[in-house]
Amino acid sequence: MSQLPHIDYDTASEEIRAAHDEEVRVRGNMTNMKRTLLHSPQAHRIYAEWFTLRAELNPAISDREIWIFSHSISTALKSDIAITFFRRALIKNGFNPDALELSDTERLLKRFGAAIVADSNAIPADIWAELKARYETKVLVDLVAFAGIMIATAVYINVVEVDFDPELEAFAEGAT
């Protein structure tokens, strides 16, 4: 059970209701994580920058590549909701997350995501060499910043013990 309650839309401030309504308008949904984050519209806005950086990375890094990168980070942080969010993205787009055949780029991004979480002070030189050979500096800046927000998201979910979103349950590891 979540350590923090969801906002109560009916009693929330105008600022919180406006942030809620904008989130639903822009993304079409309201997750349990966002329902807790919205107690602070500022915190919600900062975490929503995930979408801004995702847009900046496109098309240099494809959707599938970013899902694999994000799944790698989520797995390293043992964040079940985040893991399942990216499993759902893969499954809904026709990929089996349990039997992916990864391209060289996807393997690189998966390794990079895991390495960032394992020890951000010691990213292996070969990973950096491959990344620099493949991407421009701006893409790398955006990718590392994106990883930071992804890590923050997974940590938030874990620390708050955010309730699992019912619409994700069918996509969880081991679900039938």
MDTraj code that builds the backbone (N, CA, C; nanometers):
import mdtraj as md
import numpy as np

residues = "MET SER GLN LEU PRO HIS ILE ASP TYR ASP THR ALA SER GLU GLU ILE ARG ALA ALA HIS ASP GLU GLU VAL ARG VAL ARG GLY ASN MET THR ASN MET LYS ARG THR LEU LEU HIS SER PRO GLN ALA HIS ARG ILE TYR ALA GLU TRP PHE THR LEU ARG ALA GLU LEU ASN PRO ALA ILE SER ASP ARG GLU ILE TRP ILE PHE SER HIS SER ILE SER THR ALA LEU LYS SER ASP ILE ALA ILE THR PHE PHE ARG ARG ALA LEU ILE LYS ASN GLY PHE ASN PRO ASP ALA LEU GLU LEU SER ASP THR GLU ARG LEU LEU LYS ARG PHE GLY ALA ALA ILE VAL ALA ASP SER ASN ALA ILE PRO ALA ASP ILE TRP ALA GLU LEU LYS ALA ARG TYR GLU THR LYS VAL LEU VAL ASP LEU VAL ALA PHE ALA GLY ILE MET ILE ALA THR ALA VAL TYR ILE ASN VAL VAL GLU VAL ASP PHE ASP PRO GLU LEU GLU ALA PHE ALA GLU GLY ALA THR".split()
xyz = np.array([
    [0.0840, -0.1180, 0.0000],
    [0.0000, 0.0000, 0.0000],
    [0.0886, 0.1244, 0.0000],
    [0.0499, 0.2205, -0.0784],
    [0.1276, 0.3426, -0.0949],
    [0.1459, 0.4151, 0.0384],
    [0.2673, 0.4661, 0.0572],
    [0.2975, 0.5437, 0.1766],
    [0.2367, 0.6835, 0.1707],
    [0.2035, 0.7289, 0.0506],
    [0.1434, 0.8616, 0.0325],
    [0.0084, 0.8465, -0.0360],
    [-0.0899, 0.9250, 0.0060],
    [-0.2236, 0.9125, -0.0540],
    [-0.2293, 0.9769, -0.1923],
    [-0.3293, 0.9364, -0.2658],
    [-0.3606, 1.0038, -0.3918],
    [-0.4223, 1.1392, -0.3573],
    [-0.4127, 1.2313, -0.4510],
    [-0.4841, 1.3574, -0.4308],
    [-0.6335, 1.3278, -0.4293],
    [-0.7075, 1.4095, -0.3622],
    [-0.8534, 1.4058, -0.3687],
    [-0.8928, 1.5219, -0.4596],
    [-0.9278, 1.4883, -0.5817],
    [-0.9555, 1.5908, -0.6823],
    [-1.0599, 1.6910, -0.6327],
    [-1.1655, 1.6402, -0.5678],
    [-1.2758, 1.7266, -0.5260],
    [-1.2353, 1.8304, -0.4220],
    [-1.1377, 1.7986, -0.3381],
    [-1.0961, 1.8929, -0.2331],
    [-0.9603, 1.9569, -0.2627],
    [-0.8990, 1.9188, -0.3752],
    [-0.7666, 1.9716, -0.4102],
    [-0.7744, 2.1191, -0.4475],
    [-0.6611, 2.1859, -0.4362],
    [-0.6539, 2.3271, -0.4746],
    [-0.6754, 2.3408, -0.6253],
    [-0.7046, 2.4619, -0.6656],
    [-0.7222, 2.4904, -0.8088],
    [-0.5951, 2.4565, -0.8860],
    [-0.4783, 2.4860, -0.8271],
    [-0.3498, 2.4562, -0.8918],
    [-0.3340, 2.3053, -0.9157],
    [-0.3683, 2.2255, -0.8177],
    [-0.3569, 2.0796, -0.8311],
    [-0.4574, 2.0276, -0.9331],
    [-0.5803, 2.0762, -0.9274],
    [-0.6817, 2.0322, -1.0254],
    [-0.6404, 2.0705, -1.1672],
    [-0.5840, 2.1891, -1.1832],
    [-0.5397, 2.2328, -1.3165],
    [-0.4265, 2.1430, -1.3672],
    [-0.3314, 2.1094, -1.2799],
    [-0.2214, 2.0205, -1.3197],
    [-0.2750, 1.8818, -1.3536],
    [-0.3701, 1.8352, -1.2768],
    [-0.4342, 1.7053, -1.3036],
    [-0.5018, 1.7076, -1.4407],
    [-0.5832, 1.8072, -1.4626],
    [-0.6582, 1.8161, -1.5884],
    [-0.5652, 1.8268, -1.7083],
    [-0.4567, 1.9016, -1.6934],
    [-0.3599, 1.9154, -1.8028],
    [-0.2914, 1.7817, -1.8311],
    [-0.2562, 1.7092, -1.7275],
    [-0.1944, 1.5767, -1.7452],
    [-0.2880, 1.4832, -1.8205],
    [-0.4126, 1.4802, -1.7815],
    [-0.5108, 1.3947, -1.8491],
    [-0.5293, 1.4409, -1.9936],
    [-0.5334, 1.5710, -2.0159],
    [-0.5496, 1.6232, -2.1521],
    [-0.4313, 1.5847, -2.2403],
    [-0.3102, 1.5984, -2.1878],
    [-0.1894, 1.5749, -2.2674],
    [-0.1610, 1.4259, -2.2846],
    [-0.1754, 1.3479, -2.1786],
    [-0.1349, 1.2068, -2.1839],
    [-0.2518, 1.1090, -2.1864],
    [-0.3703, 1.1581, -2.1558],
    [-0.4885, 1.0737, -2.1642],
    [-0.5094, 0.9806, -2.0468],
    [-0.4245, 0.9898, -1.9446],
    [-0.4442, 0.9027, -1.8292],
    [-0.3862, 0.9650, -1.7034],
    [-0.4099, 0.8983, -1.5924],
    [-0.3585, 0.9441, -1.4639],
    [-0.3157, 0.8191, -1.3867],
    [-0.1858, 0.8014, -1.3736],
    [-0.1332, 0.6843, -1.3030],
    [-0.1345, 0.7074, -1.1525],
    [-0.1188, 0.5993, -1.0774],
    [-0.1119, 0.6111, -0.9320],
    [0.0085, 0.6940, -0.8887],
    [0.1199, 0.6814, -0.9594],
    [0.2363, 0.7631, -0.9268],
    [0.2016, 0.9115, -0.9395],
    [0.1386, 0.9472, -1.0498],
    [0.1026, 1.0874, -1.0721],
    [0.0000, 1.1349, -0.9701],
    [-0.0885, 1.0453, -0.9281],
    [-0.1891, 1.0823, -0.8271],
    [-0.1246, 1.1182, -0.6941],
    [-0.0080, 1.0610, -0.6644],
    [0.0625, 1.1004, -0.5417],
    [0.1498, 1.2226, -0.5680],
    [0.2165, 1.2250, -0.6823],
    [0.3034, 1.3387, -0.7155],
    [0.2276, 1.4709, -0.7203],
    [0.1026, 1.4666, -0.7598],
    [0.0271, 1.5903, -0.7782],
    [-0.0001, 1.6659, -0.6483],
    [0.0332, 1.6094, -0.5336],
    [0.0281, 1.6894, -0.4105],
    [0.1234, 1.8076, -0.4248],
    [0.2229, 1.7923, -0.5133],
    [0.3150, 1.9004, -0.5467],
    [0.3174, 1.9145, -0.6984],
    [0.2400, 2.0070, -0.7543],
    [0.2428, 2.0256, -0.8996],
    [0.3839, 2.0511, -0.9534],
    [0.4698, 2.1119, -0.8720],
    [0.6071, 2.1372, -0.9148],
    [0.6833, 2.0052, -0.9306],
    [0.6699, 1.9161, -0.8344],
    [0.7356, 1.7851, -0.8441],
    [0.6811, 1.7085, -0.9648],
    [0.5505, 1.7135, -0.9827],
    [0.4895, 1.6461, -1.0976],
    [0.5467, 1.6996, -1.2287],
    [0.5587, 1.8312, -1.2384],
    [0.6122, 1.8936, -1.3605],
    [0.7552, 1.8473, -1.3878],
    [0.8361, 1.8395, -1.2836],
    [0.9753, 1.7969, -1.3001],
    [0.9816, 1.6531, -1.3498],
    [0.9047, 1.5641, -1.2906],
    [0.9050, 1.4255, -1.3358],
    [0.8478, 1.4122, -1.4765],
    [0.7549, 1.4975, -1.5130],
    [0.6962, 1.4941, -1.6477],
    [0.7955, 1.5370, -1.7550],
    [0.9079, 1.5952, -1.7149],
    [1.0110, 1.6298, -1.8127],
    [1.0696, 1.5062, -1.8799],
    [1.0412, 1.3888, -1.8253],
    [1.0754, 1.2627, -1.8910],
    [1.0269, 1.2681, -2.0362],
    [0.9033, 1.3153, -2.0545],
    [0.8431, 1.3205, -2.1873],
    [0.9136, 1.4215, -2.2775],
    [0.9576, 1.5330, -2.2190],
    [1.0303, 1.6347, -2.2953],
    [1.1614, 1.5769, -2.3475],
    [1.2356, 1.5116, -2.2597],
    [1.3633, 1.4530, -2.3029],
    [1.3412, 1.3384, -2.4003],
    [1.2358, 1.2620, -2.3808],
    [1.2050, 1.1543, -2.4759],
    [1.1851, 1.2133, -2.6151],
    [1.1137, 1.3231, -2.6234],
    [1.0899, 1.3885, -2.7523],
    [1.2211, 1.4400, -2.8120],
    [1.3099, 1.4918, -2.7286],
    [1.4402, 1.5399, -2.7768],
    [1.5245, 1.4257, -2.8329],
    [1.5133, 1.3095, -2.7750],
    [1.5935, 1.1941, -2.8187],
    [1.5418, 1.1306, -2.9478],
    [1.4188, 1.1600, -2.9815],
    [1.3587, 1.1044, -3.1017],
    [1.3962, 1.1926, -3.2204],
    [1.4446, 1.1445, -3.3301],
    [1.4527, 1.0067, -3.3761],
    [1.5891, 0.9391, -3.3542],
    [1.6821, 1.0070, -3.2897],
    [1.8153, 0.9456, -3.2721],
    [1.8065, 0.8133, -3.1979],
    [1.7134, 0.8060, -3.1050],
    [1.6910, 0.6821, -3.0292],
    [1.5441, 0.6465, -3.0458],
    [1.5185, 0.5313, -3.1037],
    [1.3818, 0.4888, -3.1353],
    [1.3031, 0.4570, -3.0085],
    [1.1717, 0.4441, -3.0242],
    [1.0871, 0.4058, -2.9106],
    [1.1340, 0.2739, -2.8492],
    [1.1516, 0.1728, -2.9325],
    [1.1935, 0.0417, -2.8801],
    [1.3258, 0.0549, -2.8053],
    [1.4197, 0.1300, -2.8598],
    [1.5494, 0.1482, -2.7928],
    [1.5330, 0.2170, -2.6574],
    [1.4472, 0.3183, -2.6504],
    [1.4278, 0.3883, -2.5229],
    [1.3551, 0.3003, -2.4239],
    [1.2629, 0.2159, -2.4714],
    [1.1938, 0.1237, -2.3812],
    [1.2927, 0.0231, -2.3233],
    [1.3826, -0.0262, -2.4050],
    [1.4841, -0.1219, -2.3584],
    [1.5790, -0.0544, -2.2592],
    [1.6225, 0.0653, -2.2897],
    [1.7086, 0.1433, -2.1994],
    [1.6373, 0.1662, -2.0657],
    [1.5131, 0.2114, -2.0708],
    [1.4365, 0.2403, -1.9495],
    [1.4067, 0.1129, -1.8711],
    [1.3772, 0.0053, -1.9416],
    [1.3521, -0.1239, -1.8764],
    [1.4782, -0.1706, -1.8042],
    [1.5929, -0.1490, -1.8652],
    [1.7203, -0.1869, -1.8040],
    [1.7417, -0.1112, -1.6726],
    [1.7170, 0.0176, -1.6739],
    [1.7297, 0.0996, -1.5533],
    [1.6297, 0.0533, -1.4481],
    [1.5062, 0.0324, -1.4894],
    [1.4001, -0.0101, -1.3973],
    [1.4314, -0.1446, -1.3346],
    [1.4850, -0.2363, -1.4150],
    [1.5206, -0.3693, -1.3655],
    [1.6348, -0.3596, -1.2650],
    [1.7355, -0.2804, -1.2965],
    [1.8492, -0.2643, -1.2051],
    [1.8051, -0.2040, -1.0720],
    [1.7005, -0.1221, -1.0746],
    [1.6494, -0.0597, -0.9528],
    [1.5361, -0.1399, -0.8879],
    [1.5022, -0.2534, -0.9488],
    [1.3974, -0.3420, -0.8957],
    [1.2661, -0.2674, -0.8741],
    [1.2282, -0.1892, -0.9721],
    [1.1055, -0.1092, -0.9654],
    [0.9971, -0.1781, -1.0489],
    [0.9156, -0.2587, -0.9815],
    [0.8181, -0.3424, -1.0519],
    [0.7223, -0.2631, -1.1403],
    [0.6758, -0.1490, -1.0920],
    [0.5829, -0.0695, -1.1732],
    [0.6534, -0.0178, -1.2979],
    [0.7739, 0.0351, -1.2818],
    [0.8471, 0.0858, -1.3980],
    [0.8814, -0.0277, -1.4943],
    [0.9264, -0.1414, -1.4421],
    [0.9549, -0.2576, -1.5271],
    [0.8322, -0.2917, -1.6102],
    [0.7177, -0.2991, -1.5435],
    [0.5946, -0.3407, -1.6110],
    [0.5469, -0.2354, -1.7098],
    [0.5686, -0.1095, -1.6807],
    [0.5323, -0.0020, -1.7731],
    [0.6017, -0.0231, -1.9076],
    [0.7313, -0.0580, -1.9029],
    [0.8055, -0.0762, -2.0284],
    [0.7793, -0.2126, -2.0907],
    [0.7486, -0.3123, -2.0107],
    [0.7032, -0.4405, -2.0662],
    [0.5749, -0.4172, -2.1468],
    [0.4830, -0.3390, -2.0889],
    [0.3576, -0.3100, -2.1584],
    [0.3848, -0.2392, -2.2905],
    [0.4736, -0.1405, -2.2904],
    [0.5050, -0.0687, -2.4145],
    [0.5558, -0.1654, -2.5205],
    [0.6458, -0.2539, -2.4807],
    [0.6994, -0.3514, -2.5764],
    [0.5905, -0.4458, -2.6267],
    [0.5125, -0.5015, -2.5345],
    [0.4081, -0.5981, -2.5715],
    [0.3038, -0.5332, -2.6622],
    [0.2593, -0.4135, -2.6264],
    [0.1567, -0.3452, -2.7070],
    [0.2068, -0.3108, -2.8470],
    [0.3367, -0.3113, -2.8645],
    [0.3930, -0.2826, -2.9961],
    [0.4465, -0.4073, -3.0650],
    [0.4009, -0.5235, -3.0182],
    [0.4279, -0.6491, -3.0873],
    [0.5569, -0.7193, -3.0499],
    [0.6208, -0.6792, -2.9399],
    [0.7480, -0.7407, -2.8993],
    [0.7290, -0.8220, -2.7720],
    [0.7983, -0.9334, -2.7633],
    [0.7961, -1.0161, -2.6428],
    [0.9158, -0.9758, -2.5565],
    [0.8926, -0.9073, -2.4446],
    [1.0051, -0.8602, -2.3634],
    [1.0879, -0.9734, -2.3026],
    [1.0324, -1.0927, -2.3001],
    [1.1049, -1.2078, -2.2447],
    [1.1876, -1.2809, -2.3498],
    [1.1751, -1.2404, -2.4756],
    [1.2484, -1.3076, -2.5829],
    [1.2911, -1.2081, -2.6907],
    [1.3408, -1.0929, -2.6480],
    [1.3836, -0.9917, -2.7444],
    [1.5166, -1.0299, -2.8074],
    [1.5237, -1.0152, -2.9366],
    [1.6515, -1.0248, -3.0053],
    [1.6991, -0.8813, -3.0214],
    [1.8026, -0.8477, -2.9469],
    [1.8488, -0.7094, -2.9425],
    [1.9480, -0.6791, -3.0537],
    [1.9335, -0.5595, -3.1091],
    [2.0318, -0.5083, -3.2047],
    [2.1561, -0.4668, -3.1267],
    [2.2632, -0.4351, -3.1982],
    [2.3844, -0.3859, -3.1308],
    [2.3551, -0.2595, -3.0508],
    [2.2769, -0.1701, -3.1080],
    [2.2416, -0.0460, -3.0389],
    [2.1610, -0.0751, -2.9133],
    [2.0646, -0.1639, -2.9226],
    [1.9820, -0.1981, -2.8066],
    [2.0656, -0.2642, -2.6965],
    [2.1575, -0.3511, -2.7340],
    [2.2470, -0.4123, -2.6345],
    [2.3314, -0.3052, -2.5653],
    [2.3807, -0.2103, -2.6437],
    [2.4605, -0.1003, -2.5885],
    [2.3775, -0.0194, -2.4888],
    [2.2567, 0.0186, -2.5271],
    [2.1716, 0.0986, -2.4384],
    [2.1314, 0.0201, -2.3136],
    [2.1074, -0.1083, -2.3286],
    [2.0748, -0.1924, -2.2129],
    [2.1936, -0.1969, -2.1170],
    [2.3127, -0.2160, -2.1701],
    [2.4342, -0.2179, -2.0871],
    [2.4567, -0.0831, -2.0196],
    [2.4350, 0.0246, -2.0938],
    [2.4541, 0.1590, -2.0397],
    [2.3577, 0.1843, -1.9236],
    [2.2305, 0.1514, -1.9429],
    [2.1321, 0.1703, -1.8358],
    [2.1692, 0.0937, -1.7100],
    [2.2078, -0.0320, -1.7266],
    [2.2465, -0.1139, -1.6109],
    [2.3733, -0.0589, -1.5455],
    [2.4680, -0.0125, -1.6265],
    [2.5938, 0.0408, -1.5730],
    [2.5719, 0.1687, -1.4946],
    [2.4818, 0.2528, -1.5412],
    [2.4519, 0.3778, -1.4703],
    [2.4035, 0.3472, -1.3294],
    [2.3133, 0.2506, -1.3174],
    [2.2583, 0.2165, -1.1863],
    [2.3623, 0.1437, -1.1012],
    [2.4393, 0.0558, -1.1633],
    [2.5377, -0.0224, -1.0874],
    [2.6434, 0.0657, -1.0230],
    [2.6975, 0.1619, -1.0989],
    [2.7990, 0.2520, -1.0442],
    [2.8182, 0.3674, -1.1408],
    [2.7490, 0.4751, -1.1150],
    [2.7553, 0.5899, -1.2055],
    [2.8936, 0.6554, -1.2078],
    [2.9791, 0.6171, -1.1161],
    [3.1166, 0.6675, -1.1147],
    [3.2111, 0.5836, -1.1991],
    [3.1615, 0.4746, -1.2544],
    [3.2514, 0.3826, -1.3248],
    [3.1845, 0.3206, -1.4476],
    [3.1347, 0.4056, -1.5377],
    [3.0797, 0.3540, -1.6635],
    [3.1977, 0.2993, -1.7435],
    [3.1909, 0.1736, -1.7862],
    [3.3033, 0.1166, -1.8611],
    [3.3405, 0.1998, -1.9848],
    [3.4695, 0.2118, -2.0071],
    [3.5215, 0.2927, -2.1186],
    [3.4700, 0.2439, -2.2531],
    [3.4520, 0.1137, -2.2683],
    [3.4038, 0.0632, -2.3972],
    [3.2605, 0.1070, -2.4249],
    [3.1798, 0.1195, -2.3201],
    [3.0426, 0.1692, -2.3397],
    [3.0477, 0.3134, -2.3880],
    [3.1286, 0.3967, -2.3206],
    [3.1400, 0.5363, -2.3633],
    [3.1939, 0.5461, -2.5057],
    [3.2900, 0.4647, -2.5389],
    [3.3473, 0.4696, -2.6741],
    [3.2403, 0.4373, -2.7788],
    [3.1607, 0.3340, -2.7530],
    [3.0543, 0.2972, -2.8472],
    [2.9474, 0.4067, -2.8555],
    [2.9102, 0.4625, -2.7411],
    [2.8091, 0.5689, -2.7411],
    [2.8572, 0.6901, -2.8206],
    [2.9823, 0.7310, -2.7967],
    [3.0376, 0.8475, -2.8664],
    [3.0520, 0.8235, -3.0158],
    [3.0769, 0.7012, -3.0552],
    [3.0875, 0.6691, -3.1974],
    [2.9504, 0.6706, -3.2652],
    [2.8470, 0.6484, -3.1880],
    [2.7121, 0.6339, -3.2419],
    [2.6294, 0.7626, -3.2368],
    [2.6514, 0.8451, -3.1338],
    [2.5637, 0.9594, -3.1099],
    [2.6402, 1.0905, -3.0978],
    [2.5733, 1.1998, -3.1353],
    [2.6263, 1.3344, -3.1148],
    [2.6217, 1.3680, -2.9660],
    [2.6992, 1.4675, -2.9275],
    [2.7079, 1.5072, -2.7861],
    [2.5717, 1.5456, -2.7291],
    [2.4914, 1.6215, -2.8023],
    [2.3594, 1.6613, -2.7507],
    [2.2746, 1.5396, -2.7185],
    [2.2766, 1.4404, -2.8043],
    [2.1998, 1.3184, -2.7787],
    [2.2483, 1.2525, -2.6501],
    [2.3785, 1.2484, -2.6300],
    [2.4333, 1.1866, -2.5087],
    [2.3958, 1.2661, -2.3838],
    [2.3990, 1.3989, -2.3943],
    [2.3561, 1.4824, -2.2813],
    [2.2099, 1.4522, -2.2483],
    [2.1248, 1.4513, -2.3499],
    [1.9827, 1.4235, -2.3283],
    [1.9617, 1.2816, -2.2744],
    [2.0388, 1.1858, -2.3236],
    [2.0240, 1.0469, -2.2796],
    [2.0609, 1.0319, -2.1315],
    [2.1703, 1.0949, -2.0900],
    [2.2109, 1.0860, -1.9495],
    [2.1090, 1.1591, -1.8612],
    [2.0609, 1.2746, -1.9045],
    [1.9578, 1.3468, -1.8289],
    [1.8296, 1.2644, -1.8213],
    [1.7939, 1.2007, -1.9322],
    [1.6768, 1.1130, -1.9357],
    [1.6949, 0.9990, -1.8355],
    [1.8146, 0.9399, -1.8324],
    [1.8422, 0.8324, -1.7367],
    [1.8237, 0.8825, -1.5939],
    [1.8674, 1.0046, -1.5671],
    [1.8501, 1.0609, -1.4332],
    [1.7042, 1.0703, -1.3930],
    [1.6203, 1.1147, -1.4848],
    [1.4766, 1.1227, -1.4545],
    [1.4171, 0.9828, -1.4428],
    [1.4638, 0.8900, -1.5257],
    [1.4145, 0.7529, -1.5160],
    [1.4520, 0.6927, -1.3807],
    [1.5741, 0.7176, -1.3370],
    [1.6176, 0.6694, -1.2059],
    [1.5332, 0.7338, -1.0964],
    [1.5140, 0.8639, -1.1048],
    [1.4322, 0.9337, -1.0050],
    [1.2909, 0.8765, -1.0011],
    [1.2358, 0.8465, -1.1170],
    [1.1011, 0.7896, -1.1246],
    [1.0959, 0.6546, -1.0552],
    [1.1904, 0.5673, -1.0875],
    [1.1925, 0.4341, -1.0257],
    [1.2126, 0.4434, -0.8750],
    [1.3011, 0.5334, -0.8320],
    [1.3246, 0.5514, -0.6883],
    [1.1971, 0.6036, -0.6213],
    [1.1313, 0.7010, -0.6817],
    [1.0070, 0.7539, -0.6251],
    [0.9048, 0.6411, -0.6078],
    [0.8850, 0.5634, -0.7133],
    [0.7896, 0.4525, -0.7087],
    [0.8247, 0.3569, -0.5947],
    [0.9538, 0.3231, -0.5828],
    [0.9965, 0.2285, -0.4800],
    [0.9808, 0.2852, -0.3393],
    [1.0287, 0.4072, -0.3181],
    [1.0264, 0.4667, -0.1839],
    [0.8831, 0.4885, -0.1360],
    [0.7988, 0.5408, -0.2232],
    [0.6602, 0.5700, -0.1864],
    [0.5762, 0.4418, -0.1815],
    [0.6268, 0.3349, -0.2433],
    [0.5519, 0.2091, -0.2542],
    [0.4192, 0.2352, -0.3256],
    [0.4300, 0.3032, -0.4383],
    [0.3132, 0.3395, -0.5175],
    [0.2333, 0.2131, -0.5493],
    [0.1023, 0.2241, -0.5364],
    [0.0146, 0.1112, -0.5689],
    [0.0258, 0.0781, -0.7173],
    [0.0266, -0.0511, -0.7460],
    [0.0349, -0.0996, -0.8836],
    [-0.0898, -0.0558, -0.9598],
    [-0.0707, 0.0009, -1.0768],
    [-0.1837, 0.0427, -1.1591],
    [-0.2532, -0.0808, -1.2154],
    [-0.3853, -0.0937, -1.1956],
    [-0.4558, -0.2133, -1.2425],
    [-0.4354, -0.2431, -1.3911],
    [-0.4239, -0.1366, -1.4735],
    [-0.4087, -0.1591, -1.6180],
    [-0.2724, -0.2184, -1.6545],
    [-0.1787, -0.2204, -1.5597],
    [-0.0469, -0.2799, -1.5850],
    [-0.0406, -0.4283, -1.5492],
    [-0.1327, -0.4733, -1.4650],
    [-0.1240, -0.6085, -1.4095],
    [-0.1075, -0.7176, -1.5150],
    [-0.1781, -0.7058, -1.6259],
    [-0.1713, -0.8083, -1.7314],
    [-0.0341, -0.8148, -1.7984],
    [0.0496, -0.7130, -1.7794],
    [0.1797, -0.7059, -1.8457],
    [0.2959, -0.7373, -1.7528],
    [0.2666, -0.7646, -1.6260],
    [0.3717, -0.7921, -1.5279],
    [0.4419, -0.9235, -1.5608],
    [0.5673, -0.9338, -1.5167],
    [0.6413, -1.0587, -1.5358],
    [0.5632, -1.1720, -1.4721],
    [0.5471, -1.2810, -1.5450],
    [0.4752, -1.3974, -1.4942],
    [0.3249, -1.3904, -1.5097],
    [0.2702, -1.2788, -1.5588],
    [0.1249, -1.2697, -1.5793],
    [0.0845, -1.3617, -1.6936],
    [-0.0355, -1.4098, -1.6852],
    [-0.0829, -1.5010, -1.7915],
    [-0.1763, -1.4300, -1.8863],
])
top = md.Topology()
chain = top.add_chain()
for i, resn in enumerate(residues, 1):
    res = top.add_residue(resn, chain, resSeq=i)
    for name in ("N", "CA", "C"):
        top.add_atom(name, md.element.get_by_symbol(name[0]), res)
traj = md.Trajectory(xyz[None], top)
